[in-house]
Amino acid sequence: MMPLPMDDKRVDYRISLDGVIEYNKRIVRYSSYKIGGYHVYIYEDQRLRYEVRLLQNKIKHGEG
């Protein structure tokens, strides 16, 4: 298992993240699919996503 960079062409971010798990008291959405001989697993930490969007908003409005 290895992490892939965000711009990796094998990752299809349009895929629906239908699975939900709790990990370390955080909600994580996930999905997986097979491409070639590989299984690709996508995880999205909802709390981290919220924190990133807050920071982006602060920077956009000159608060960060």
Secondary structure, DSSP 8 states (H G I E B T S, - for coil): -----TT-TT--TTS---EEEEETTEEEEEEEEEETTEEEEEEEEHHHHHHHHHHHHHHHTT--
